[in-house]
Amino acid sequence: MLLVEQQRLRIGTRVSPTARVHALHVRDLLAKTLPETPVEIIPVETPTERRVGGFASPHGRTAAKRELDRLLLSHQIDLAVHWMKEVPGDSPLPEGITFGAYLRREDVHDVVVFRAGSPYRALAELPAGAGVGVSSVHRCGQLLRLRPDLRVHTTHGDADSQIDALDAQDGYEAVIVARSEIARPHPPQERAVQTLDLETMCPPIGAAAIGVTCRIDDAPLVDLLYTLDDPATRARVTAERALQHGLRAHYDSPVAGHCRSLPDGRLSLRGMVFTRDGRHLVDVCEQDAANRPTRLGTRVAAALLSRGVGALISH
């Protein structure tokens, strides 16, 4: 541990407000263990991410992840902080890099945020033809399955930007965002917020989980991150990512998945694949031992593929 205490720690992160909140959280956790060690946050922005909506594309997410990996392997940063739902699941980690810690998972629920002054308080109250903004395929498919009579708008940017845009125009009544991605408070202004249960809106793979990568050969740092690791979150995210990998899916695939722990300690993984218009859905739920997350994810992926979801994913 002395080697860690004698040097400055550099944390690489994306430039978005939400990513900075995550990096600050990691910094604060490290400061409790190493109060004398300076910790610097290094924002990383790729050319793709500088374009409007650039990070929202699969290429943008892959480019950001690769840049953080490159800086880590070239010793320009010591740690990299990742929002796990954005980490591509269809490509392995580069040799020499490991996820040293998965922090305790945050709230995985999505919320419906209504326009300030809107008379509506819940999705069920919206009239046919009302507009709702979503930024992801998994939300679009599930929303249209629930309310095919709504008009769905594609939104861009982080959760806070989507909420700001909602109030700036009359094109739609609400946006659906992840509760954990709202990085700053928004004045109520007679605004209603509805929490969606997990049956209504199953989250994406890796939702609300923060992963921290480091170099495998940096033994003191690997040991340090081990003290921050939450085993339950690691098991659940591992199962979800095994499901994603088995389906050869990515963040923008029409796939949702959520793993939870049962009272007896076993893991339960739900995987969903649907068409983007929500008309067709395949839903599988399996259980396995807590120490078999990869097997569980693989089993759910195999069960889904046996029911023909490959055509839905590639459609």
N, C-alpha and C positions, 0 to 999 in steps of 0.2 A: 504493500500500500504506500510505502514511502516514496516510490517513484511517482505515483500520482500526485502526492502532496507537494512535490518539488517543482511541478511544472504548471503552466497555464493550460486550462482546458478550453478547447474551441469547439463550440456546438454549431454544426451546420443545419440550416433550416430553410424552407421556402419563405417567400417574402409576404405571403398573405397575412392578414391580421390574425386569423385563426391559427396558422402555423406559428406565428410569433408567440401567441399565448401558450401553445404547447411547449415551445422551446424555453420560455420563461419558467414554466412549471418544472421542467427537467432541471434547469439551472438552480431553482430553489431547493429541489430535493438533494442535489449534489452539494449545495452549500451547507446543508445540515450535517453531512458526513465529513466534508472537507472545508471547514469555514475559512481556512487560511489560503486556500487555492483560488486564484483569480479565474473566473469563468467568463469567456467572451462568446457572444452570439454572433454568428456570421451568416447574414442573409444570402441566399443563393437564388439567382433568377436566370432562367435560360431564355434565349431568343424567342422560343415558342411561347413561353409564358408571358412575354412582354406584349404579345398581340392580344387583343380583346378576346376573351374566351379561349385563349390558347391552351391553358392548362386543362380546360374542360375536356379536351379531346384525349383519346387514348395515347396518341403520340406525345402530347404535352406532358402527361403524367409520366410516361416512360422516360422522356428527356430529362425531367426534373430528377427522377430517381437515379438515372445514370450519372448525372452531374454530381449529385451528392456522393455516389459511390466512387466516382473518379477522384474527388477531393479527399475522400477518406483514404483511399489506397495510396494517394500521392502525399499523404501526411500533411495536407493543408488544413484539415480539420481532424478532430479526435473522435467526435461523435456525430451522428446524424439522427435527427428526429423525424419520424414519419407518422402520418395519419394513416393507419393500416388499410382503410377502405380504398386509399388511393395508390397503394403499392401494387403494381402489376402482379397478377397471380399466375400468369402463363409463361414466366421466365424465372429461372433460379437466381439465387443470390450469387454475385461474383465470387470467385474463389478468394479467400482471405477475409471475407466479411461475415459477421454473424449478428443476429438480433440478440444483443446482450441482455435486454430487458423489455418486457411488456408491462407498462404501468397499469394499475388497477383500472378496469374499464369504466367509462362514464355512462351516463344515461343513453340507452340506444334508441329511445323513442323519437319518432318524428312528431312535429307539431304543425298545426294549421294556424298561420298568423293572418288575421283578417285586416283589411284596410282600415285605417283610423276612421272612425265614424260610420263604419259599415253596420247595418242593422242586424247582421247575421252573427251567430255565435257558434255554429257547428256546421260541418259539411252537410249533414242531413237537412239543414234549413235552407241551403242554397237552392234557388229556383233552377229549373232546366235552362240550359244555355249560359249559365253564369261562368265566368272565366276563373281558372285557378292556375297559378304558375308553379311549375316544377322544373328542376334542373337535371333530373336523372331519369333514365329509362325505367329503372325499377319502380320509381314513384308513379311514373306515367301509366304503366301497365296496370298496377294495382288500383290506382285511382279510377281509371276507366272501367275496370272490372266492377268496382263498387258503384260508380256513378257514370255510366256511359253517356248520360245526357249532358254532361258538363263540357265546356270548351277548355282544352288544356293548352296553356302557353308555355313555350320553352324559355326558361330564365337562365341568366348567366351570373357568374361572380359568386362570392361567398355569401353566407346566409344573411349577414348584415346588409350587404349591398342589395340583395333581393328584397329585403324588407323596406329599405329606403326607396327602391324603385316602385314598390307597391303603392306607397303613399303619394308618389309623384305623378301617377297616371290613373285613369279610370278604366283601363282595359280589362282589369280583373279584380275580383273581390278578395282574393287570398293567395298566399303562397304556402307551399309545404316545404319545410326545412327540417334538418336534424336539430333537436334541442341542444345537443352538445356542441354544435358549430356556431351558435350565436355567441360571439365573442364580446359584445358590449351591450349594456342595457338600452332598451328602447322605451321612451316615455309611453305610458299607457294610452293617453289621448283617446280614451274610450275604445281602445283596441281589444278585441277578444282573441284569446289563444286557446286552441283545443289540442289536447294531447291525444294522439291516436294510439290505440292499443296494438299489440304486436300481431294480432290476428287480422286486423284491418290493414296494417302497413308493416310487412316484414322488412327489416333493415337490410342494407347491402352487406356483403362479405366484409368483415373487419370493422364494422361500424363502431364509432366511439372508442376505439382502442388506439393507444399511442405506442409505437415501437421505437426502440433506440438501437441503432447499429453501431458497431465499432470494429476495429481490426482484430482478427482472431489471435494474432501474435502479440497483442498488447495485453499481456496477462494481468497486470495490476488493474487495468480499466475493466477487463472482463470480470474480475472479482468484485470490483466496485459496483458494476451494473447488476450483478447477481443479487446484491442487497436491495435493489429497487424493484426486482422482478416480482410480478404477481403470478404465481403458478396457475391459478384458476383462469385468469385472462389468457395466459399462454396456451393452455389446453384448448380453450374455446376458439381462440383465433386460429390455432393450428388445425382444428377440425374444419373450420369454415374455409380456410385457404386450401386444404386438401380437396374439399368439395369443388372449389373454384378451379383448381388445377385439373381435377378429373374431368371437368366439363370443358376444359380449354376456353374458359370464359375470362372476361376482364370487366372492369368497372362499368363499361357502357353496354355490356350484354344484358338481355332481359332476364336477369337472375337475381334472386334474393336468398339470403341464408342467415340463420341465427342459431348459435349454439348456447345452451344454458345448462346449469348443473341442477340435477334433481335432488330431492331431499335425501335420497340414499347415497348421494355422491356420484352416481353415474351421469354421463353426459347425454343430452338429448339434442340432436341436430335436425333442424327443419330446413329443407332446400326447396326452392320454388323456381320454376322456369315458366315464362308466359310470353304470349305475343305482345307486341308493343301497344296494341289497341285493347288489351285485356280480355279478348274474347275467348282465348284458350289458355288454360293453366294446368300445369302438372305440379303436384305438391307431394313431397315425400318427407316423412319424419322417422328417424331411426334412433336407437339408443345403444350405448356401449360403455365399457369401463372407462373411468376417468383417465387411466394411463394409456388409452388407445385412441387418442384423438385423430391421428392420421388414418387409422383403419376405419373409424367412423365416417370421416369425410369421404373416403374412397368408396365406402359402401353406399352412402347416399347418392354420390355421383353415378355409380353403376346402376342403382335403382332408377334414377331419373333417365339415364341414357337408354335403359331397357324399355322405357316407355316412349321412346322416340323424340326426346327433347332436342337432339342434335339439330334437327331441321328448324326448330324454333329459334335456337341460338344463332344459327348461321343465316337466318332469313333476313 
